Amino acid sequence: MATAAQVSANRQNAQKSTGPRTAEGLGASSQNNFRHGLRGKFQLFASEDRAEYDALLESLREDHQPAGITEDLIVQRMSEHFWLARRAERFQFESSELLSEGLSGMDDFNEAMALWMRYETTHERAFFKCLNELNKVKAERRKQQRQNEIGFERQKQAEANEARKQAAEIRKQADESRKAAAETRKQELHEHRLRMANAKITALLTKNTAPVHSNGAASVSEHNITESATAKS
């Protein structure tokens, strides 16, 4: 804890500082107090390295492999909170340097350090909150994908079962058609045989009932009948 003499000396030394004179220094100074970029819309300072921030963002994307715009936006928020937490950490270091150089009083230093530490903690918590949110979104996406895959597999199984049923029905109909065709052929063969038998009978009857020849000779049937009668007598 600083003594009253040290605090007084720091204040007197701070009054001797004329502040930044260059354009770069004035630009950095314009971001002091509540315009420190640690809250509100995220933006990079002119003194910060855009390429370094872009590399951070791409590294996070590579680590977490966001799928879709929602997950990518969460990863972007993670990069912003991480960057701001490091900015607050850098402000703490700069405040310590100002104090050691006598350019800041102890009260101002304590107030600034409390502010920077609070923002550092806030953005670190926000980073991990985004990480948890990202994990939940990815878990929900994987769950939905599994459900879709299960539904697709069930649909494929149902379609396969239906195809098997249709194939079985086609085979059944084919078997019935073959049986019907065989029965038809059997019936046609039976009718053919009947016609042949009837034709033979008709031919025999026609032959046995033939008329007597003109020379008076009896037909074969009559001769047979006469012989039969003679034998019996």
C-alpha positions in Angstrom: 0.0 0.0 0.0 1.4 3.4 -1.0 2.1 6.1 1.6 0.5 9.5 1.5 3.8 11.0 0.5 4.1 8.6 -2.4 0.6 9.3 -3.6 1.2 13.1 -3.4 4.5 12.7 -5.4 2.8 10.6 -8.0 0.1 13.2 -8.5 2.6 16.0 -8.8 4.6 13.9 -11.4 1.4 13.2 -13.3 0.6 16.9 -13.6 4.0 17.5 -15.2 3.0 15.2 -18.1 1.8 17.1 -21.2 0.2 14.0 -22.7 0.8 12.6 -26.2 1.8 15.0 -29.0 2.0 12.7 -32.1 -1.0 11.7 -34.2 -0.5 8.1 -33.2 -0.3 9.0 -29.5 -3.4 11.2 -29.8 -5.3 8.4 -31.5 -4.4 6.0 -28.8 -5.3 8.6 -26.1 -8.7 9.0 -27.7 -9.5 5.4 -26.8 -8.9 6.1 -23.0 -11.5 6.1 -20.3 -14.7 4.6 -21.5 -13.6 4.6 -25.1 -11.3 1.7 -24.5 -13.1 -0.6 -26.9 -13.7 -3.2 -24.2 -17.5 -2.9 -24.5 -19.9 -2.2 -27.2 -19.3 -3.0 -30.9 -16.0 -4.8 -31.4 -13.3 -3.0 -33.3 -9.6 -3.2 -33.7 -7.4 -0.2 -32.7 -5.1 1.2 -35.3 -2.2 0.1 -33.1 -3.4 -3.5 -33.1 -2.4 -6.0 -35.7 -5.2 -7.1 -38.0 -3.2 -10.0 -39.4 -2.7 -11.3 -35.8 -6.4 -11.1 -35.1 -7.3 -12.9 -38.4 -4.8 -15.6 -37.5 -6.5 -16.0 -34.2 -9.9 -16.3 -35.8 -8.7 -18.9 -38.4 -7.0 -20.9 -35.6 -10.3 -21.1 -33.7 -12.2 -22.0 -36.8 -9.7 -24.8 -37.5 -10.0 -26.1 -33.9 -13.8 -26.1 -33.7 -14.7 -26.7 -37.4 -18.0 -24.7 -37.3 -20.7 -26.0 -39.6 -23.0 -23.3 -40.9 -23.4 -19.6 -40.2 -24.6 -20.0 -36.6 -21.6 -21.9 -35.4 -19.3 -19.6 -37.3 -20.8 -16.6 -35.7 -20.2 -18.1 -32.3 -16.6 -18.8 -33.2 -16.2 -15.1 -34.3 -17.6 -14.0 -30.9 -15.1 -16.2 -29.2 -12.2 -14.6 -31.1 -13.5 -11.1 -30.2 -13.9 -11.9 -26.4 -10.4 -13.5 -26.4 -8.9 -10.5 -28.1 -10.6 -8.1 -25.7 -9.5 -10.1 -22.7 -5.9 -9.8 -23.9 -6.4 -6.1 -24.5 -7.6 -5.6 -21.0 -4.5 -7.5 -19.8 -2.3 -5.3 -21.9 -3.9 -2.2 -20.4 -3.1 -3.5 -16.9 0.6 -3.8 -17.9 0.5 -0.3 -19.4 -1.1 1.1 -16.2 1.7 -0.5 -14.2 4.3 1.2 -16.4 2.6 4.6 -16.1 2.6 4.2 -12.3 6.2 3.2 -12.2 7.2 6.1 -14.4 5.3 8.5 -12.2 2.8 9.4 -14.9 -0.2 8.1 -12.9 -1.3 8.5 -9.4 -2.0 5.6 -7.1 -5.7 6.3 -6.9 -5.9 6.4 -10.7 -3.8 3.3 -11.0 -6.0 1.3 -8.6 -9.2 2.5 -10.3 -7.8 1.7 -13.8 -6.5 -1.7 -12.6 -9.8 -2.6 -11.2 -11.5 -1.7 -14.4 -9.1 -3.6 -16.6 -9.2 -6.7 -14.4 -13.0 -6.6 -14.4 -13.1 -6.4 -18.2 -10.5 -9.1 -18.5 -12.7 -11.4 -16.3 -15.8 -10.4 -18.2 -14.4 -11.3 -21.6 -12.8 -14.5 -20.4 -16.2 -15.6 -19.0 -17.9 -14.6 -22.2 -15.3 -16.6 -24.2 -16.1 -19.8 -22.3 -19.8 -19.0 -22.4 -19.6 -18.9 -26.2 -17.6 -22.1 -26.1 -20.3 -23.9 -24.1 -22.9 -22.5 -26.4 -21.0 -23.7 -29.4 -20.7 -27.2 -27.9 -24.5 -27.3 -27.3 -25.3 -26.2 -30.8 -22.9 -28.8 -32.3 -24.3 -31.5 -30.0 -27.8 -30.6 -31.1 -26.7 -30.6 -34.7 -25.2 -34.1 -34.3 -28.3 -35.3 -32.6 -30.5 -34.0 -35.4 -28.1 -35.7 -37.9 -28.4 -39.0 -36.1 -32.2 -38.7 -36.0 -32.2 -37.9 -39.7 -29.9 -40.9 -40.4 -32.1 -43.2 -38.2 -35.1 -41.9 -40.0 -33.4 -42.4 -43.4 -32.4 -45.9 -42.4 -35.9 -46.7 -41.3 -37.3 -45.4 -44.5 -34.8 -47.4 -46.5 -35.7 -50.5 -44.4 -39.4 -49.9 -45.0 -38.8 -49.4 -48.7 -36.8 -52.6 -48.8 -39.6 -54.5 -46.9 -42.2 -53.1 -49.3 -40.0 -54.1 -52.3 -39.7 -57.7 -50.8 -43.4 -57.8 -50.3 -44.0 -56.7 -53.9 -41.5 -59.2 -55.2 -43.2 -62.0 -53.2 -46.6 -61.0 -54.6 -45.2 -61.0 -58.1 -43.7 -64.5 -57.6 -47.1 -65.6 -56.1 -48.9 -64.3 -59.1 -46.4 -65.9 -61.5 -46.9 -69.2 -59.7 -50.6 -68.9 -59.9 -50.3 -68.0 -63.6 -48.1 -71.1 -64.2 -50.6 -73.3 -62.3 -53.5 -71.9 -64.3 -51.6 -72.4 -67.5 -50.8 -76.0 -66.6 -54.4 -76.6 -65.6 -55.5 -75.2 -68.9 -53.1 -77.4 -70.9 -54.3 -80.4 -68.8 -57.9 -79.6 -69.6 -57.2 -79.1 -73.3 -55.3 -82.4 -73.4 -58.2 -84.1 -71.8 -60.7 -82.6 -74.2 -58.4 -83.6 -77.1 -58.3 -87.2 -75.9 -62.1 -87.2 -75.5 -62.5 -85.9 -79.1 -60.1 -88.6 -80.3 -62.0 -91.3 -78.5 -65.3 -90.0 -79.8 -63.9 -89.9 -83.3 -62.8 -93.6 -83.0 -66.2 -94.7 -81.7 -67.9 -92.8 -84.4 -65.7 -94.5 -87.0 -66.4 -97.9 -85.6 -70.1 -97.3 -85.6 -70.0 -96.1 -89.1 -68.1 -99.1 -90.2 -70.4 -101.6 -88.5 -73.5 -100.1 -89.9 -72.3 -100.0 -93.5 -75.1 -101.0 -96.2 -75.1 -104.4 -98.2 -73.1 -104.4 -101.4 -74.8 -104.4 -104.8 -73.9 -108.1 -105.6 -76.0 -109.2 -102.6 -73.2 -110.0 -100.3 -73.9 -109.2 -96.7 -71.8 -106.8 -94.8 -69.3 -108.0 -92.4 -71.6 -107.4 -89.5 -74.4 -109.3 -91.0 -72.2 -112.2 -91.9 -70.9 -112.4 -88.4 -74.5 -112.2 -87.0 -75.5 -115.1 -89.3 -72.6 -117.3 -88.3 -73.4 -116.6 -84.7 -77.0 -117.6 -85.2 -76.1 -120.8 -87.0 -73.7 -121.8 -84.3 -76.3 -121.3 -81.7 -78.8 -123.4 -83.6 
